[in-house]
Amino acid sequence: MDDSIAVLVAGAERRLLEPEVRRDPESLGELLHDSFREIGKSGRLWTRDELIDVMTGSDAVELQSAVVTGEHVELVAPDLALLTYTLDANGERSRRSSLWRISGGRPRLVFHQGTPLGPGVA
């Protein structure tokens, strides 16, 4: 796989963790594909518009700290990259997977899922 794709996708994912991006509907809209879906840690299925509303609303949860480790990017189709990693944020750990569509050198997130890690899980 072309290393530039891995850098591009990982960089886009990290932008989604930045507070200023998380609070801005326009910035989120640029990163989230029109068909975006997410399965949250509760099991709820979120649409693009629902996620933008909750992330930019008055009850939005701020990330106090976000540490990404173990990033791995795999090209699963000519225009699709799967990113997996572990996230330590706000005292909780989770394993994350994101599917990014790359078109015109621009990644847009199609699907995301975060699974909480229990105590003692590496």
Phi and psi restraints in degrees (range 20) as a CNS / XPLOR table:
assign (resid 1 and name C) (resid 2 and name N)
       (resid 2 and name CA) (resid 2 and name C) 1.0 -67.9 20.0 2
assign (resid 2 and name N) (resid 2 and name CA)
       (resid 2 and name C) (resid 3 and name N) 1.0 123.6 20.0 2
assign (resid 2 and name C) (resid 3 and name N)
       (resid 3 and name CA) (resid 3 and name C) 1.0 -59.6 20.0 2
assign (resid 3 and name N) (resid 3 and name CA)
       (resid 3 and name C) (resid 4 and name N) 1.0 -28.7 20.0 2
assign (resid 3 and name C) (resid 4 and name N)
       (resid 4 and name CA) (resid 4 and name C) 1.0 -64.7 20.0 2
assign (resid 4 and name N) (resid 4 and name CA)
       (resid 4 and name C) (resid 5 and name N) 1.0 -31.4 20.0 2
assign (resid 4 and name C) (resid 5 and name N)
       (resid 5 and name CA) (resid 5 and name C) 1.0 -66.5 20.0 2
assign (resid 5 and name N) (resid 5 and name CA)
       (resid 5 and name C) (resid 6 and name N) 1.0 -44.7 20.0 2
assign (resid 5 and name C) (resid 6 and name N)
       (resid 6 and name CA) (resid 6 and name C) 1.0 -59.6 20.0 2
assign (resid 6 and name N) (resid 6 and name CA)
       (resid 6 and name C) (resid 7 and name N) 1.0 -44.0 20.0 2
assign (resid 6 and name C) (resid 7 and name N)
       (resid 7 and name CA) (resid 7 and name C) 1.0 -64.6 20.0 2
assign (resid 7 and name N) (resid 7 and name CA)
       (resid 7 and name C) (resid 8 and name N) 1.0 -43.5 20.0 2
assign (resid 7 and name C) (resid 8 and name N)
       (resid 8 and name CA) (resid 8 and name C) 1.0 -60.8 20.0 2
assign (resid 8 and name N) (resid 8 and name CA)
       (resid 8 and name C) (resid 9 and name N) 1.0 -48.8 20.0 2
assign (resid 8 and name C) (resid 9 and name N)
       (resid 9 and name CA) (resid 9 and name C) 1.0 -67.8 20.0 2
assign (resid 9 and name N) (resid 9 and name CA)
       (resid 9 and name C) (resid 10 and name N) 1.0 -47.4 20.0 2
assign (resid 9 and name C) (resid 10 and name N)
       (resid 10 and name CA) (resid 10 and name C) 1.0 -61.7 20.0 2
assign (resid 10 and name N) (resid 10 and name CA)
       (resid 10 and name C) (resid 11 and name N) 1.0 -38.2 20.0 2
assign (resid 10 and name C) (resid 11 and name N)
       (resid 11 and name CA) (resid 11 and name C) 1.0 -65.6 20.0 2
assign (resid 11 and name N) (resid 11 and name CA)
       (resid 11 and name C) (resid 12 and name N) 1.0 -40.2 20.0 2
assign (resid 11 and name C) (resid 12 and name N)
       (resid 12 and name CA) (resid 12 and name C) 1.0 -65.2 20.0 2
assign (resid 12 and name N) (resid 12 and name CA)
       (resid 12 and name C) (resid 13 and name N) 1.0 -41.5 20.0 2
assign (resid 12 and name C) (resid 13 and name N)
       (resid 13 and name CA) (resid 13 and name C) 1.0 -61.9 20.0 2
assign (resid 13 and name N) (resid 13 and name CA)
       (resid 13 and name C) (resid 14 and name N) 1.0 -44.2 20.0 2
assign (resid 13 and name C) (resid 14 and name N)
       (resid 14 and name CA) (resid 14 and name C) 1.0 -63.6 20.0 2
assign (resid 14 and name N) (resid 14 and name CA)
       (resid 14 and name C) (resid 15 and name N) 1.0 -33.2 20.0 2
assign (resid 14 and name C) (resid 15 and name N)
       (resid 15 and name CA) (resid 15 and name C) 1.0 -60.8 20.0 2
assign (resid 15 and name N) (resid 15 and name CA)
       (resid 15 and name C) (resid 16 and name N) 1.0 -36.2 20.0 2
assign (resid 15 and name C) (resid 16 and name N)
       (resid 16 and name CA) (resid 16 and name C) 1.0 -65.9 20.0 2
assign (resid 16 and name N) (resid 16 and name CA)
       (resid 16 and name C) (resid 17 and name N) 1.0 -16.3 20.0 2
assign (resid 16 and name C) (resid 17 and name N)
       (resid 17 and name CA) (resid 17 and name C) 1.0 -92.1 20.0 2
assign (resid 17 and name N) (resid 17 and name CA)
       (resid 17 and name C) (resid 18 and name N) 1.0 -8.6 20.0 2
assign (resid 17 and name C) (resid 18 and name N)
       (resid 18 and name CA) (resid 18 and name C) 1.0 -77.0 20.0 2
assign (resid 18 and name N) (resid 18 and name CA)
       (resid 18 and name C) (resid 19 and name N) 1.0 129.7 20.0 2
assign (resid 18 and name C) (resid 19 and name N)
       (resid 19 and name CA) (resid 19 and name C) 1.0 -54.2 20.0 2
assign (resid 19 and name N) (resid 19 and name CA)
       (resid 19 and name C) (resid 20 and name N) 1.0 -40.4 20.0 2
assign (resid 19 and name C) (resid 20 and name N)
       (resid 20 and name CA) (resid 20 and name C) 1.0 -68.3 20.0 2
assign (resid 20 and name N) (resid 20 and name CA)
       (resid 20 and name C) (resid 21 and name N) 1.0 -30.3 20.0 2
assign (resid 20 and name C) (resid 21 and name N)
       (resid 21 and name CA) (resid 21 and name C) 1.0 -75.7 20.0 2
assign (resid 21 and name N) (resid 21 and name CA)
       (resid 21 and name C) (resid 22 and name N) 1.0 -42.4 20.0 2
assign (resid 21 and name C) (resid 22 and name N)
       (resid 22 and name CA) (resid 22 and name C) 1.0 -63.2 20.0 2
assign (resid 22 and name N) (resid 22 and name CA)
       (resid 22 and name C) (resid 23 and name N) 1.0 -26.3 20.0 2
assign (resid 22 and name C) (resid 23 and name N)
       (resid 23 and name CA) (resid 23 and name C) 1.0 -90.7 20.0 2
assign (resid 23 and name N) (resid 23 and name CA)
       (resid 23 and name C) (resid 24 and name N) 1.0 -8.3 20.0 2
assign (resid 23 and name C) (resid 24 and name N)
       (resid 24 and name CA) (resid 24 and name C) 1.0 -109.9 20.0 2
assign (resid 24 and name N) (resid 24 and name CA)
       (resid 24 and name C) (resid 25 and name N) 1.0 110.2 20.0 2
assign (resid 24 and name C) (resid 25 and name N)
       (resid 25 and name CA) (resid 25 and name C) 1.0 -57.4 20.0 2
assign (resid 25 and name N) (resid 25 and name CA)
       (resid 25 and name C) (resid 26 and name N) 1.0 -35.8 20.0 2
assign (resid 25 and name C) (resid 26 and name N)
       (resid 26 and name CA) (resid 26 and name C) 1.0 -67.8 20.0 2
assign (resid 26 and name N) (resid 26 and name CA)
       (resid 26 and name C) (resid 27 and name N) 1.0 -43.4 20.0 2
assign (resid 26 and name C) (resid 27 and name N)
       (resid 27 and name CA) (resid 27 and name C) 1.0 -63.5 20.0 2
assign (resid 27 and name N) (resid 27 and name CA)
       (resid 27 and name C) (resid 28 and name N) 1.0 -42.6 20.0 2
assign (resid 27 and name C) (resid 28 and name N)
       (resid 28 and name CA) (resid 28 and name C) 1.0 -63.3 20.0 2
assign (resid 28 and name N) (resid 28 and name CA)
       (resid 28 and name C) (resid 29 and name N) 1.0 -42.5 20.0 2
assign (resid 28 and name C) (resid 29 and name N)
       (resid 29 and name CA) (resid 29 and name C) 1.0 -61.0 20.0 2
assign (resid 29 and name N) (resid 29 and name CA)
       (resid 29 and name C) (resid 30 and name N) 1.0 -32.2 20.0 2
assign (resid 29 and name C) (resid 30 and name N)
       (resid 30 and name CA) (resid 30 and name C) 1.0 -70.5 20.0 2
assign (resid 30 and name N) (resid 30 and name CA)
       (resid 30 and name C) (resid 31 and name N) 1.0 -29.7 20.0 2
assign (resid 30 and name C) (resid 31 and name N)
       (resid 31 and name CA) (resid 31 and name C) 1.0 -92.9 20.0 2
assign (resid 31 and name N) (resid 31 and name CA)
       (resid 31 and name C) (resid 32 and name N) 1.0 -24.4 20.0 2
assign (resid 31 and name C) (resid 32 and name N)
       (resid 32 and name CA) (resid 32 and name C) 1.0 -97.1 20.0 2
assign (resid 32 and name N) (resid 32 and name CA)
       (resid 32 and name C) (resid 33 and name N) 1.0 124.3 20.0 2
assign (resid 32 and name C) (resid 33 and name N)
       (resid 33 and name CA) (resid 33 and name C) 1.0 -61.6 20.0 2
assign (resid 33 and name N) (resid 33 and name CA)
       (resid 33 and name C) (resid 34 and name N) 1.0 152.9 20.0 2
assign (resid 33 and name C) (resid 34 and name N)
       (resid 34 and name CA) (resid 34 and name C) 1.0 -57.8 20.0 2
assign (resid 34 and name N) (resid 34 and name CA)
       (resid 34 and name C) (resid 35 and name N) 1.0 -31.1 20.0 2
assign (resid 34 and name C) (resid 35 and name N)
       (resid 35 and name CA) (resid 35 and name C) 1.0 -95.6 20.0 2
assign (resid 35 and name N) (resid 35 and name CA)
       (resid 35 and name C) (resid 36 and name N) 1.0 13.7 20.0 2
assign (resid 35 and name C) (resid 36 and name N)
       (resid 36 and name CA) (resid 36 and name C) 1.0 -52.4 20.0 2
assign (resid 36 and name N) (resid 36 and name CA)
       (resid 36 and name C) (resid 37 and name N) 1.0 141.0 20.0 2
assign (resid 36 and name C) (resid 37 and name N)
       (resid 37 and name CA) (resid 37 and name C) 1.0 -140.1 20.0 2
assign (resid 37 and name N) (resid 37 and name CA)
       (resid 37 and name C) (resid 38 and name N) 1.0 150.1 20.0 2
assign (resid 37 and name C) (resid 38 and name N)
       (resid 38 and name CA) (resid 38 and name C) 1.0 -137.4 20.0 2
assign (resid 38 and name N) (resid 38 and name CA)
       (resid 38 and name C) (resid 39 and name N) 1.0 139.9 20.0 2
assign (resid 38 and name C) (resid 39 and name N)
       (resid 39 and name CA) (resid 39 and name C) 1.0 -102.9 20.0 2
assign (resid 39 and name N) (resid 39 and name CA)
       (resid 39 and name C) (resid 40 and name N) 1.0 112.9 20.0 2
assign (resid 39 and name C) (resid 40 and name N)
       (resid 40 and name CA) (resid 40 and name C) 1.0 -77.7 20.0 2
assign (resid 40 and name N) (resid 40 and name CA)
       (resid 40 and name C) (resid 41 and name N) 1.0 173.1 20.0 2
assign (resid 40 and name C) (resid 41 and name N)
       (resid 41 and name CA) (resid 41 and name C) 1.0 -64.6 20.0 2
assign (resid 41 and name N) (resid 41 and name CA)
       (resid 41 and name C) (resid 42 and name N) 1.0 -19.8 20.0 2
assign (resid 41 and name C) (resid 42 and name N)
       (resid 42 and name CA) (resid 42 and name C) 1.0 -82.3 20.0 2
assign (resid 42 and name N) (resid 42 and name CA)
       (resid 42 and name C) (resid 43 and name N) 1.0 -11.7 20.0 2
assign (resid 42 and name C) (resid 43 and name N)
       (resid 43 and name CA) (resid 43 and name C) 1.0 98.7 20.0 2
assign (resid 43 and name N) (resid 43 and name CA)
       (resid 43 and name C) (resid 44 and name N) 1.0 -6.8 20.0 2
assign (resid 43 and name C) (resid 44 and name N)
       (resid 44 and name CA) (resid 44 and name C) 1.0 -68.5 20.0 2
assign (resid 44 and name N) (resid 44 and name CA)
       (resid 44 and name C) (resid 45 and name N) 1.0 140.8 20.0 2
assign (resid 44 and name C) (resid 45 and name N)
       (resid 45 and name CA) (resid 45 and name C) 1.0 -93.4 20.0 2
assign (resid 45 and name N) (resid 45 and name CA)
       (resid 45 and name C) (resid 46 and name N) 1.0 123.6 20.0 2
assign (resid 45 and name C) (resid 46 and name N)
       (resid 46 and name CA) (resid 46 and name C) 1.0 -108.0 20.0 2
assign (resid 46 and name N) (resid 46 and name CA)
       (resid 46 and name C) (resid 47 and name N) 1.0 140.2 20.0 2
assign (resid 46 and name C) (resid 47 and name N)
       (resid 47 and name CA) (resid 47 and name C) 1.0 -91.8 20.0 2
assign (resid 47 and name N) (resid 47 and name CA)
       (resid 47 and name C) (resid 48 and name N) 1.0 170.4 20.0 2
assign (resid 47 and name C) (resid 48 and name N)
       (resid 48 and name CA) (resid 48 and name C) 1.0 -56.5 20.0 2
assign (resid 48 and name N) (resid 48 and name CA)
       (resid 48 and name C) (resid 49 and name N) 1.0 -53.0 20.0 2
assign (resid 48 and name C) (resid 49 and name N)
       (resid 49 and name CA) (resid 49 and name C) 1.0 -63.9 20.0 2
assign (resid 49 and name N) (resid 49 and name CA)
       (resid 49 and name C) (resid 50 and name N) 1.0 -39.8 20.0 2
assign (resid 49 and name C) (resid 50 and name N)
       (resid 50 and name CA) (resid 50 and name C) 1.0 -61.9 20.0 2
assign (resid 50 and name N) (resid 50 and name CA)
       (resid 50 and name C) (resid 51 and name N) 1.0 -43.9 20.0 2
assign (resid 50 and name C) (resid 51 and name N)
       (resid 51 and name CA) (resid 51 and name C) 1.0 -66.6 20.0 2
assign (resid 51 and name N) (resid 51 and name CA)
       (resid 51 and name C) (resid 52 and name N) 1.0 -42.9 20.0 2
assign (resid 51 and name C) (resid 52 and name N)
       (resid 52 and name CA) (resid 52 and name C) 1.0 -60.4 20.0 2
assign (resid 52 and name N) (resid 52 and name CA)
       (resid 52 and name C) (resid 53 and name N) 1.0 -43.7 20.0 2
assign (resid 52 and name C) (resid 53 and name N)
       (resid 53 and name CA) (resid 53 and name C) 1.0 -60.7 20.0 2
assign (resid 53 and name N) (resid 53 and name CA)
       (resid 53 and name C) (resid 54 and name N) 1.0 -45.6 20.0 2
assign (resid 53 and name C) (resid 54 and name N)
       (resid 54 and name CA) (resid 54 and name C) 1.0 -73.1 20.0 2
assign (resid 54 and name N) (resid 54 and name CA)
       (resid 54 and name C) (resid 55 and name N) 1.0 -35.0 20.0 2
assign (resid 54 and name C) (resid 55 and name N)
       (resid 55 and name CA) (resid 55 and name C) 1.0 -73.6 20.0 2
assign (resid 55 and name N) (resid 55 and name CA)
       (resid 55 and name C) (resid 56 and name N) 1.0 -25.6 20.0 2
assign (resid 55 and name C) (resid 56 and name N)
       (resid 56 and name CA) (resid 56 and name C) 1.0 -106.2 20.0 2
assign (resid 56 and name N) (resid 56 and name CA)
       (resid 56 and name C) (resid 57 and name N) 1.0 -1.0 20.0 2
assign (resid 56 and name C) (resid 57 and name N)
       (resid 57 and name CA) (resid 57 and name C) 1.0 -80.3 20.0 2
assign (resid 57 and name N) (resid 57 and name CA)
       (resid 57 and name C) (resid 58 and name N) 1.0 176.1 20.0 2
assign (resid 57 and name C) (resid 58 and name N)
       (resid 58 and name CA) (resid 58 and name C) 1.0 -67.9 20.0 2
assign (resid 58 and name N) (resid 58 and name CA)
       (resid 58 and name C) (resid 59 and name N) 1.0 -21.7 20.0 2
assign (resid 58 and name C) (resid 59 and name N)
       (resid 59 and name CA) (resid 59 and name C) 1.0 -97.2 20.0 2
assign (resid 59 and name N) (resid 59 and name CA)
       (resid 59 and name C) (resid 60 and name N) 1.0 13.3 20.0 2
assign (resid 59 and name C) (resid 60 and name N)
       (resid 60 and name CA) (resid 60 and name C) 1.0 -61.4 20.0 2
assign (resid 60 and name N) (resid 60 and name CA)
       (resid 60 and name C) (resid 61 and name N) 1.0 140.4 20.0 2
assign (resid 60 and name C) (resid 61 and name N)
       (resid 61 and name CA) (resid 61 and name C) 1.0 -86.6 20.0 2
assign (resid 61 and name N) (resid 61 and name CA)
       (resid 61 and name C) (resid 62 and name N) 1.0 123.9 20.0 2
assign (resid 61 and name C) (resid 62 and name N)
       (resid 62 and name CA) (resid 62 and name C) 1.0 -83.1 20.0 2
assign (resid 62 and name N) (resid 62 and name CA)
       (resid 62 and name C) (resid 63 and name N) 1.0 139.6 20.0 2
assign (resid 62 and name C) (resid 63 and name N)
       (resid 63 and name CA) (resid 63 and name C) 1.0 -84.3 20.0 2
assign (resid 63 and name N) (resid 63 and name CA)
       (resid 63 and name C) (resid 64 and name N) 1.0 114.3 20.0 2
assign (resid 63 and name C) (resid 64 and name N)
       (resid 64 and name CA) (resid 64 and name C) 1.0 -74.7 20.0 2
assign (resid 64 and name N) (resid 64 and name CA)
       (resid 64 and name C) (resid 65 and name N) 1.0 -36.6 20.0 2
assign (resid 64 and name C) (resid 65 and name N)
       (resid 65 and name CA) (resid 65 and name C) 1.0 -152.7 20.0 2
assign (resid 65 and name N) (resid 65 and name CA)
       (resid 65 and name C) (resid 66 and name N) 1.0 145.0 20.0 2
assign (resid 65 and name C) (resid 66 and name N)
       (resid 66 and name CA) (resid 66 and name C) 1.0 -141.9 20.0 2
assign (resid 66 and name N) (resid 66 and name CA)
       (resid 66 and name C) (resid 67 and name N) 1.0 112.6 20.0 2
assign (resid 66 and name C) (resid 67 and name N)
       (resid 67 and name CA) (resid 67 and name C) 1.0 -115.6 20.0 2
assign (resid 67 and name N) (resid 67 and name CA)
       (resid 67 and name C) (resid 68 and name N) 1.0 120.7 20.0 2
assign (resid 67 and name C) (resid 68 and name N)
       (resid 68 and name CA) (resid 68 and name C) 1.0 -101.1 20.0 2
assign (resid 68 and name N) (resid 68 and name CA)
       (resid 68 and name C) (resid 69 and name N) 1.0 130.6 20.0 2
assign (resid 68 and name C) (resid 69 and name N)
       (resid 69 and name CA) (resid 69 and name C) 1.0 -136.0 20.0 2
assign (resid 69 and name N) (resid 69 and name CA)
       (resid 69 and name C) (resid 70 and name N) 1.0 161.2 20.0 2
assign (resid 69 and name C) (resid 70 and name N)
       (resid 70 and name CA) (resid 70 and name C) 1.0 64.7 20.0 2
assign (resid 70 and name N) (resid 70 and name CA)
       (resid 70 and name C) (resid 71 and name N) 1.0 33.1 20.0 2
assign (resid 70 and name C) (resid 71 and name N)
       (resid 71 and name CA) (resid 71 and name C) 1.0 -63.3 20.0 2
assign (resid 71 and name N) (resid 71 and name CA)
       (resid 71 and name C) (resid 72 and name N) 1.0 135.8 20.0 2
assign (resid 71 and name C) (resid 72 and name N)
       (resid 72 and name CA) (resid 72 and name C) 1.0 -141.7 20.0 2
assign (resid 72 and name N) (resid 72 and name CA)
       (resid 72 and name C) (resid 73 and name N) 1.0 126.6 20.0 2
assign (resid 72 and name C) (resid 73 and name N)
       (resid 73 and name CA) (resid 73 and name C) 1.0 -115.5 20.0 2
assign (resid 73 and name N) (resid 73 and name CA)
       (resid 73 and name C) (resid 74 and name N) 1.0 132.3 20.0 2
assign (resid 73 and name C) (resid 74 and name N)
       (resid 74 and name CA) (resid 74 and name C) 1.0 -131.0 20.0 2
assign (resid 74 and name N) (resid 74 and name CA)
       (resid 74 and name C) (resid 75 and name N) 1.0 129.5 20.0 2
assign (resid 74 and name C) (resid 75 and name N)
       (resid 75 and name CA) (resid 75 and name C) 1.0 -78.9 20.0 2
assign (resid 75 and name N) (resid 75 and name CA)
       (resid 75 and name C) (resid 76 and name N) 1.0 117.1 20.0 2
assign (resid 75 and name C) (resid 76 and name N)
       (resid 76 and name CA) (resid 76 and name C) 1.0 -102.6 20.0 2
assign (resid 76 and name N) (resid 76 and name CA)
       (resid 76 and name C) (resid 77 and name N) 1.0 -11.8 20.0 2
assign (resid 76 and name C) (resid 77 and name N)
       (resid 77 and name CA) (resid 77 and name C) 1.0 -159.0 20.0 2
assign (resid 77 and name N) (resid 77 and name CA)
       (resid 77 and name C) (resid 78 and name N) 1.0 167.1 20.0 2
assign (resid 77 and name C) (resid 78 and name N)
       (resid 78 and name CA) (resid 78 and name C) 1.0 -55.5 20.0 2
assign (resid 78 and name N) (resid 78 and name CA)
       (resid 78 and name C) (resid 79 and name N) 1.0 -28.5 20.0 2
assign (resid 78 and name C) (resid 79 and name N)
       (resid 79 and name CA) (resid 79 and name C) 1.0 -121.0 20.0 2
assign (resid 79 and name N) (resid 79 and name CA)
       (resid 79 and name C) (resid 80 and name N) 1.0 15.5 20.0 2
assign (resid 79 and name C) (resid 80 and name N)
       (resid 80 and name CA) (resid 80 and name C) 1.0 -129.0 20.0 2
assign (resid 80 and name N) (resid 80 and name CA)
       (resid 80 and name C) (resid 81 and name N) 1.0 129.4 20.0 2
assign (resid 80 and name C) (resid 81 and name N)
       (resid 81 and name CA) (resid 81 and name C) 1.0 -123.3 20.0 2
assign (resid 81 and name N) (resid 81 and name CA)
       (resid 81 and name C) (resid 82 and name N) 1.0 135.0 20.0 2
assign (resid 81 and name C) (resid 82 and name N)
       (resid 82 and name CA) (resid 82 and name C) 1.0 -101.6 20.0 2
assign (resid 82 and name N) (resid 82 and name CA)
       (resid 82 and name C) (resid 83 and name N) 1.0 122.9 20.0 2
assign (resid 82 and name C) (resid 83 and name N)
       (resid 83 and name CA) (resid 83 and name C) 1.0 -110.8 20.0 2
assign (resid 83 and name N) (resid 83 and name CA)
       (resid 83 and name C) (resid 84 and name N) 1.0 128.1 20.0 2
assign (resid 83 and name C) (resid 84 and name N)
       (resid 84 and name CA) (resid 84 and name C) 1.0 -123.8 20.0 2
assign (resid 84 and name N) (resid 84 and name CA)
       (resid 84 and name C) (resid 85 and name N) 1.0 148.9 20.0 2
assign (resid 84 and name C) (resid 85 and name N)
       (resid 85 and name CA) (resid 85 and name C) 1.0 -168.9 20.0 2
assign (resid 85 and name N) (resid 85 and name CA)
       (resid 85 and name C) (resid 86 and name N) 1.0 172.3 20.0 2
assign (resid 85 and name C) (resid 86 and name N)
       (resid 86 and name CA) (resid 86 and name C) 1.0 -109.7 20.0 2
assign (resid 86 and name N) (resid 86 and name CA)
       (resid 86 and name C) (resid 87 and name N) 1.0 137.7 20.0 2
assign (resid 86 and name C) (resid 87 and name N)
       (resid 87 and name CA) (resid 87 and name C) 1.0 -120.1 20.0 2
assign (resid 87 and name N) (resid 87 and name CA)
       (resid 87 and name C) (resid 88 and name N) 1.0 127.8 20.0 2
assign (resid 87 and name C) (resid 88 and name N)
       (resid 88 and name CA) (resid 88 and name C) 1.0 -106.6 20.0 2
assign (resid 88 and name N) (resid 88 and name CA)
       (resid 88 and name C) (resid 89 and name N) 1.0 112.9 20.0 2
assign (resid 88 and name C) (resid 89 and name N)
       (resid 89 and name CA) (resid 89 and name C) 1.0 -144.9 20.0 2
assign (resid 89 and name N) (resid 89 and name CA)
       (resid 89 and name C) (resid 90 and name N) 1.0 131.0 20.0 2
assign (resid 89 and name C) (resid 90 and name N)
       (resid 90 and name CA) (resid 90 and name C) 1.0 52.3 20.0 2
assign (resid 90 and name N) (resid 90 and name CA)
       (resid 90 and name C) (resid 91 and name N) 1.0 38.5 20.0 2
assign (resid 90 and name C) (resid 91 and name N)
       (resid 91 and name CA) (resid 91 and name C) 1.0 79.9 20.0 2
assign (resid 91 and name N) (resid 91 and name CA)
       (resid 91 and name C) (resid 92 and name N) 1.0 6.3 20.0 2
assign (resid 91 and name C) (resid 92 and name N)
       (resid 92 and name CA) (resid 92 and name C) 1.0 -121.1 20.0 2
assign (resid 92 and name N) (resid 92 and name CA)
       (resid 92 and name C) (resid 93 and name N) 1.0 146.4 20.0 2
assign (resid 92 and name C) (resid 93 and name N)
       (resid 93 and name CA) (resid 93 and name C) 1.0 -112.8 20.0 2
assign (resid 93 and name N) (resid 93 and name CA)
       (resid 93 and name C) (resid 94 and name N) 1.0 143.6 20.0 2
assign (resid 93 and name C) (resid 94 and name N)
       (resid 94 and name CA) (resid 94 and name C) 1.0 -150.9 20.0 2
assign (resid 94 and name N) (resid 94 and name CA)
       (resid 94 and name C) (resid 95 and name N) 1.0 154.5 20.0 2
assign (resid 94 and name C) (resid 95 and name N)
       (resid 95 and name CA) (resid 95 and name C) 1.0 -95.8 20.0 2
assign (resid 95 and name N) (resid 95 and name CA)
       (resid 95 and name C) (resid 96 and name N) 1.0 137.0 20.0 2
assign (resid 95 and name C) (resid 96 and name N)
       (resid 96 and name CA) (resid 96 and name C) 1.0 -122.3 20.0 2
assign (resid 96 and name N) (resid 96 and name CA)
       (resid 96 and name C) (resid 97 and name N) 1.0 146.2 20.0 2
assign (resid 96 and name C) (resid 97 and name N)
       (resid 97 and name CA) (resid 97 and name C) 1.0 -137.0 20.0 2
assign (resid 97 and name N) (resid 97 and name CA)
       (resid 97 and name C) (resid 98 and name N) 1.0 135.4 20.0 2
assign (resid 97 and name C) (resid 98 and name N)
       (resid 98 and name CA) (resid 98 and name C) 1.0 -134.9 20.0 2
assign (resid 98 and name N) (resid 98 and name CA)
       (resid 98 and name C) (resid 99 and name N) 1.0 136.3 20.0 2
assign (resid 98 and name C) (resid 99 and name N)
       (resid 99 and name CA) (resid 99 and name C) 1.0 -109.7 20.0 2
assign (resid 99 and name N) (resid 99 and name CA)
       (resid 99 and name C) (resid 100 and name N) 1.0 118.5 20.0 2
assign (resid 99 and name C) (resid 100 and name N)
       (resid 100 and name CA) (resid 100 and name C) 1.0 -111.6 20.0 2
assign (resid 100 and name N) (resid 100 and name CA)
       (resid 100 and name C) (resid 101 and name N) 1.0 130.3 20.0 2
assign (resid 100 and name C) (resid 101 and name N)
       (resid 101 and name CA) (resid 101 and name C) 1.0 -95.1 20.0 2
assign (resid 101 and name N) (resid 101 and name CA)
       (resid 101 and name C) (resid 102 and name N) 1.0 131.1 20.0 2
assign (resid 101 and name C) (resid 102 and name N)
       (resid 102 and name CA) (resid 102 and name C) 1.0 -112.4 20.0 2
assign (resid 102 and name N) (resid 102 and name CA)
       (resid 102 and name C) (resid 103 and name N) 1.0 117.9 20.0 2
assign (resid 102 and name C) (resid 103 and name N)
       (resid 103 and name CA) (resid 103 and name C) 1.0 -137.5 20.0 2
assign (resid 103 and name N) (resid 103 and name CA)
       (resid 103 and name C) (resid 104 and name N) 1.0 126.9 20.0 2
assign (resid 103 and name C) (resid 104 and name N)
       (resid 104 and name CA) (resid 104 and name C) 1.0 61.7 20.0 2
assign (resid 104 and name N) (resid 104 and name CA)
       (resid 104 and name C) (resid 105 and name N) 1.0 31.5 20.0 2
assign (resid 104 and name C) (resid 105 and name N)
       (resid 105 and name CA) (resid 105 and name C) 1.0 74.7 20.0 2
assign (resid 105 and name N) (resid 105 and name CA)
       (resid 105 and name C) (resid 106 and name N) 1.0 11.9 20.0 2
assign (resid 105 and name C) (resid 106 and name N)
       (resid 106 and name CA) (resid 106 and name C) 1.0 -120.0 20.0 2
assign (resid 106 and name N) (resid 106 and name CA)
       (resid 106 and name C) (resid 107 and name N) 1.0 120.1 20.0 2
assign (resid 106 and name C) (resid 107 and name N)
       (resid 107 and name CA) (resid 107 and name C) 1.0 -84.9 20.0 2
assign (resid 107 and name N) (resid 107 and name CA)
       (resid 107 and name C) (resid 108 and name N) 1.0 141.4 20.0 2
assign (resid 107 and name C) (resid 108 and name N)
       (resid 108 and name CA) (resid 108 and name C) 1.0 -135.2 20.0 2
assign (resid 108 and name N) (resid 108 and name CA)
       (resid 108 and name C) (resid 109 and name N) 1.0 134.5 20.0 2
assign (resid 108 and name C) (resid 109 and name N)
       (resid 109 and name CA) (resid 109 and name C) 1.0 -75.6 20.0 2
assign (resid 109 and name N) (resid 109 and name CA)
       (resid 109 and name C) (resid 110 and name N) 1.0 125.2 20.0 2
assign (resid 109 and name C) (resid 110 and name N)
       (resid 110 and name CA) (resid 110 and name C) 1.0 -98.7 20.0 2
assign (resid 110 and name N) (resid 110 and name CA)
       (resid 110 and name C) (resid 111 and name N) 1.0 -40.2 20.0 2
assign (resid 110 and name C) (resid 111 and name N)
       (resid 111 and name CA) (resid 111 and name C) 1.0 -149.1 20.0 2
assign (resid 111 and name N) (resid 111 and name CA)
       (resid 111 and name C) (resid 112 and name N) 1.0 143.5 20.0 2
assign (resid 111 and name C) (resid 112 and name N)
       (resid 112 and name CA) (resid 112 and name C) 1.0 -143.8 20.0 2
assign (resid 112 and name N) (resid 112 and name CA)
       (resid 112 and name C) (resid 113 and name N) 1.0 143.2 20.0 2
assign (resid 112 and name C) (resid 113 and name N)
       (resid 113 and name CA) (resid 113 and name C) 1.0 -143.5 20.0 2
assign (resid 113 and name N) (resid 113 and name CA)
       (resid 113 and name C) (resid 114 and name N) 1.0 136.9 20.0 2
assign (resid 113 and name C) (resid 114 and name N)
       (resid 114 and name CA) (resid 114 and name C) 1.0 -121.2 20.0 2
assign (resid 114 and name N) (resid 114 and name CA)
       (resid 114 and name C) (resid 115 and name N) 1.0 130.7 20.0 2
assign (resid 114 and name C) (resid 115 and name N)
       (resid 115 and name CA) (resid 115 and name C) 1.0 -118.2 20.0 2
assign (resid 115 and name N) (resid 115 and name CA)
       (resid 115 and name C) (resid 116 and name N) 1.0 119.6 20.0 2
assign (resid 115 and name C) (resid 116 and name N)
       (resid 116 and name CA) (resid 116 and name C) 1.0 -60.9 20.0 2
assign (resid 116 and name N) (resid 116 and name CA)
       (resid 116 and name C) (resid 117 and name N) 1.0 143.3 20.0 2
assign (resid 116 and name C) (resid 117 and name N)
       (resid 117 and name CA) (resid 117 and name C) 1.0 -101.9 20.0 2
assign (resid 117 and name N) (resid 117 and name CA)
       (resid 117 and name C) (resid 118 and name N) 1.0 130.3 20.0 2
assign (resid 117 and name C) (resid 118 and name N)
       (resid 118 and name CA) (resid 118 and name C) 1.0 -75.4 20.0 2
assign (resid 118 and name N) (resid 118 and name CA)
       (resid 118 and name C) (resid 119 and name N) 1.0 170.1 20.0 2
assign (resid 118 and name C) (resid 119 and name N)
       (resid 119 and name CA) (resid 119 and name C) 1.0 -57.5 20.0 2
assign (resid 119 and name N) (resid 119 and name CA)
       (resid 119 and name C) (resid 120 and name N) 1.0 137.3 20.0 2
assign (resid 119 and name C) (resid 120 and name N)
       (resid 120 and name CA) (resid 120 and name C) 1.0 82.7 20.0 2
assign (resid 120 and name N) (resid 120 and name CA)
       (resid 120 and name C) (resid 121 and name N) 1.0 -4.8 20.0 2
assign (resid 120 and name C) (resid 121 and name N)
       (resid 121 and name CA) (resid 121 and name C) 1.0 -84.3 20.0 2
assign (resid 121 and name N) (resid 121 and name CA)
       (resid 121 and name C) (resid 122 and name N) 1.0 128.0 20.0 2
